Amino acid sequence: MKVSATQSNLEMMKLKLDITMNLYPSVHMVLFSELCAYGPLTYYAQEFPGEFEAEMQEMAKKYKIWLLPGSIFEKEGDKIYNTSTVINPDGEIVARYRKMFPFFPFEVGITPGHDFCIFDVPDVGRFGVSICYDMWFPETIRTLAVMGAEVILHPTMTGTMDRDIEHSIVQTLSAVNQCFFFDINGLETGGIGRSTICGPDGRIMYQAGATEEIIPVEIDLERVKRSRELGVMRLGQPLKSFRDHLGDFSIYQKGVKHPYLDSLGPLIKPTKVDQLARLKKKESEIELSTGTIGYKGDGII
């Protein structure tokens, strides 16, 4: 849905839920996009439990649905997290997930979470929660899959030109983890839409446009079980292979030094000044070997 950064979107979310359940009363679970309720400004951060969760609990209870109302900025002491809440059909909060990988250096002032989030829907299956930039780190989704997640619920807020790359990531992660993947993006200050849903074979089940849509998708978790038992398209069986050949992934051990990663420097926003500094460094290196490059103003001659 369309997200405003200057006012609460809570009432619009409730209206969208009313419309959805009127049109599709058979729906069992609803997922909104990242930061849908209040937009991308930490000014609206609130403590949990709070008004937002209470309102969403009432909506879940009203329609007897599982509800993941995107995420909001959660304030705890002097820290702010990007947090998603999982609410069951009785209106009870069964889980909260704090985004592990804020979009640094652009998502300023957000503290990373540390705990993975899975929950079970009785007689249905196991679901995992991930938020936006988390999926750029495949270890996060692999961990959820190893914990038994058959469906990844992934609210996002992407308004940048790398959306096509994200589509390929969704396809890849759904295939290598043999799971359903729901990547739900907002509109306006909430993103550029184009939400994507993939099945456990990595194929796109549905890709939305850049307009508001209610996407009623029915999934069969037996497809996950069959894929994990017999392979993706009855070919590769990545989860079984991962289990049988874990290997020594020493890069993940605490205390291990990573000289190359350390050499990359700090997380920064690229600037023209940084660009010029790199050129000047290159000039110095060239002078020592083959010749010189001169500068005229901010250009190169």
C-alpha positions in Angstrom: 0.0 0.0 0.0 1.0 3.7 -0.3 3.0 4.8 2.7 3.2 8.4 4.0 6.3 9.6 5.9 4.5 12.6 7.5 1.5 11.1 9.1 0.3 7.8 10.6 -0.8 5.1 8.1 -2.4 3.1 10.8 -6.1 3.9 9.9 -5.3 3.1 6.2 -3.9 -0.2 7.2 -7.1 -1.0 9.1 -9.1 0.0 6.1 -7.0 -2.2 3.8 -7.6 -5.1 6.1 -11.3 -4.5 6.1 -11.3 -4.4 2.3 -9.1 -7.5 2.0 -11.3 -9.6 4.4 -14.5 -8.5 2.7 -13.1 -9.4 -0.7 -11.3 -12.6 0.4 -12.9 -13.9 3.6 -11.0 -17.2 3.2 -7.6 -15.5 3.9 -5.7 -16.9 6.8 -2.7 -14.6 7.0 -1.9 -11.0 6.0 1.5 -9.5 5.5 2.2 -5.7 5.1 5.4 -4.0 3.9 8.3 -2.8 6.1 7.7 0.4 8.1 4.2 0.6 6.7 2.4 2.1 9.7 4.5 5.2 10.2 7.0 5.4 7.4 10.8 5.6 7.4 11.3 8.3 10.1 12.6 7.3 13.5 10.6 10.3 14.9 7.7 7.9 15.1 9.5 5.2 17.1 7.5 3.8 20.0 7.9 1.5 22.9 6.4 -2.0 22.9 3.8 -2.9 23.8 2.1 0.2 22.4 -0.8 1.6 20.4 0.2 0.1 17.1 0.4 -3.4 18.4 -2.8 -3.1 20.3 -4.7 -1.9 17.2 -3.2 -4.7 15.1 -4.1 -7.3 17.7 -7.7 -6.1 17.6 -7.7 -6.5 13.8 -6.2 -10.0 13.9 -8.8 -11.0 16.5 -11.6 -9.4 14.6 -10.9 -11.4 11.4 -9.3 -14.5 13.1 -6.2 -14.2 10.9 -2.5 -14.4 11.4 -1.2 -10.8 11.0 2.3 -9.5 10.3 1.7 -5.7 10.0 5.1 -5.0 8.4 7.4 -3.3 10.9 7.8 -0.1 12.8 10.7 1.5 14.6 10.8 0.3 18.2 12.3 2.4 21.0 14.0 0.6 23.9 15.9 2.9 26.2 18.4 4.9 24.0 18.2 2.3 21.2 15.9 2.1 18.1 15.2 -1.2 16.3 13.3 -2.0 13.1 10.8 -4.5 14.5 8.2 -6.8 13.0 5.4 -8.3 15.1 3.6 -11.7 14.6 0.0 -11.8 15.8 -2.1 -15.0 15.9 -5.9 -15.2 15.2 -6.7 -14.8 18.9 -5.0 -11.4 18.9 -1.9 -12.7 20.8 1.6 -11.6 20.1 3.6 -14.8 19.4 6.9 -13.3 18.2 8.8 -10.1 17.6 11.7 -9.9 15.2 14.3 -7.1 15.1 15.9 -6.6 11.7 19.5 -8.0 11.8 21.0 -5.9 9.0 19.8 -2.3 8.9 20.6 -0.7 5.6 23.9 0.9 6.7 25.2 3.5 6.1 21.8 4.9 5.0 19.4 3.6 7.7 21.1 5.8 10.3 20.6 5.3 14.0 19.1 1.8 14.0 20.5 -0.9 16.2 20.8 -4.4 14.7 18.8 -7.3 16.2 20.4 -10.6 17.0 17.7 -13.2 17.3 16.2 -15.3 14.5 12.4 -15.6 14.3 10.3 -18.6 13.4 6.8 -19.5 14.4 4.4 -22.4 13.8 0.9 -22.2 12.4 -0.8 -25.3 13.8 -1.6 -28.0 11.3 -0.1 -25.8 8.5 3.7 -25.4 8.8 6.6 -23.3 10.1 7.2 -19.7 9.0 10.3 -17.5 9.3 10.5 -13.7 9.4 13.1 -11.5 7.7 13.2 -7.8 6.9 14.4 -6.0 3.7 18.3 -5.8 3.7 18.5 -9.0 5.8 18.1 -11.1 2.6 21.3 -9.7 1.1 23.1 -11.8 3.7 22.1 -15.4 2.6 23.2 -16.8 6.0 20.1 -15.3 7.5 17.6 -17.2 5.3 19.7 -20.4 5.4 19.5 -20.3 9.2 15.7 -20.0 9.1 15.6 -22.9 6.7 17.8 -25.0 8.9 15.5 -24.2 11.8 12.7 -25.7 9.7 11.1 -22.6 8.1 9.0 -23.6 5.0 7.8 -20.0 4.2 9.8 -16.8 4.6 7.8 -13.7 5.3 9.9 -10.7 4.2 8.5 -7.2 4.5 10.7 -4.7 2.6 10.9 -1.0 1.8 12.9 -0.6 -1.4 12.7 2.6 -3.3 16.0 2.3 -5.0 17.3 1.2 -8.4 18.5 -2.2 -7.1 15.0 -3.6 -7.1 15.7 -5.9 -10.0 18.7 -7.3 -8.1 16.4 -8.0 -5.2 14.1 -10.0 -7.4 17.0 -12.2 -8.4 17.9 -12.6 -4.7 14.4 -13.7 -3.8 14.4 -16.3 -6.6 17.8 -17.6 -5.6 17.0 -17.8 -1.8 13.7 -19.6 -2.4 15.5 -22.2 -4.6 18.6 -22.8 -2.5 16.5 -23.0 0.7 13.6 -24.8 -1.0 11.0 -22.6 0.5 8.2 -20.1 -0.3 9.4 -16.5 -0.2 7.1 -13.5 0.2 8.9 -10.3 -0.5 6.3 -7.5 0.0 7.3 -3.9 -0.8 5.4 -0.7 -0.2 4.7 2.4 -2.4 5.6 6.1 -2.4 7.8 6.7 0.7 7.3 3.0 1.4 9.1 1.9 -1.8 8.4 1.3 -5.5 6.2 -1.8 -5.2 6.9 -4.8 -7.4 6.4 -7.3 -4.6 7.6 -10.8 -5.5 6.4 -14.2 -4.4 8.5 -17.3 -5.3 7.9 -21.0 -4.8 10.4 -23.6 -3.5 11.7 -24.2 -7.0 12.8 -20.6 -7.3 10.2 -19.8 -9.9 8.2 -16.5 -9.6 4.6 -17.3 -8.6 3.5 -13.6 -8.8 5.2 -10.3 -9.3 3.2 -7.1 -8.6 3.3 -3.9 -10.5 4.0 -0.4 -9.1 0.5 0.2 -8.0 -1.5 -0.8 -4.9 -2.5 -4.4 -5.0 -4.1 -7.0 -2.7 -2.4 -10.2 -3.5 -4.4 -13.3 -2.5 -2.0 -16.2 -2.9 -2.7 -19.8 -1.9 0.3 -22.0 -1.1 0.7 -25.7 -0.7 3.4 -26.5 1.8 3.5 -30.0 0.5 5.5 -28.5 -2.4 8.2 -27.6 0.2 8.2 -31.1 1.6 8.5 -32.7 -1.8 11.2 -30.3 -2.9 13.3 -31.0 0.2 12.7 -34.7 -0.2 13.3 -35.1 -3.9 15.2 -32.0 -5.0 14.5 -28.7 -6.8 12.8 -29.9 -10.0 13.9 -33.3 -8.8 17.5 -32.3 -9.3 19.6 -30.5 -6.7 18.9 -31.1 -3.0 20.8 -28.2 -1.4 19.5 -28.5 2.2 20.4 -32.2 2.4 23.8 -31.5 0.8 24.4 -28.6 3.3 23.5 -31.0 6.1 25.8 -33.8 4.8 28.8 -31.5 4.1 28.8 -28.7 6.6 32.6 -28.2 6.3 34.7 -25.8 8.3 33.2 -22.4 7.7 35.8 -20.7 9.9 34.9 -17.2 8.7 31.9 -17.4 11.0 33.7 -18.3 14.2 33.9 -15.5 16.8 37.3 -14.0 17.2 38.6 -15.0 13.7 40.5 -12.2 12.0 39.5 -11.2 8.5 42.4 -9.1 7.0 40.8 -8.6 3.6 37.4 -7.5 5.0 39.2 -5.2 7.4 41.1 -3.7 4.5 37.8 -2.5 2.9 37.5 0.3 5.4 34.4 1.6 7.3 30.9 1.8 6.0 30.5 5.1 4.2 28.3 7.1 1.9 30.3 7.7 -1.3 30.9 11.3 -2.0 32.7 13.4 -4.6 35.4 14.2 -2.1 36.1 10.5 -1.6 36.2 10.1 -5.4 38.8 12.9 -5.7 40.9 11.5 -2.9 41.0 8.1 -4.6 42.1 9.8 -7.9 44.8 11.7 -6.1 46.1 8.5 -4.5 46.1 6.8 -7.9 48.0 9.8 -9.3 50.7 9.4 -6.6 51.1 5.7 -7.4 51.4 6.5 -11.1 54.0 9.1 -10.5 56.2 6.6 -8.8 56.1 4.2 -11.8 55.4 5.6 -15.2 54.5 9.2 -15.3 52.2 11.9 -13.9 48.6 13.0 -14.1 47.8 16.6 -13.6 44.6 18.1 -12.1 42.8 21.2 -13.2 40.1 22.2 -10.7 38.0 19.2 -10.0 38.7 17.6 -13.4 41.6 15.6 -14.8 43.8 16.7 -17.6 
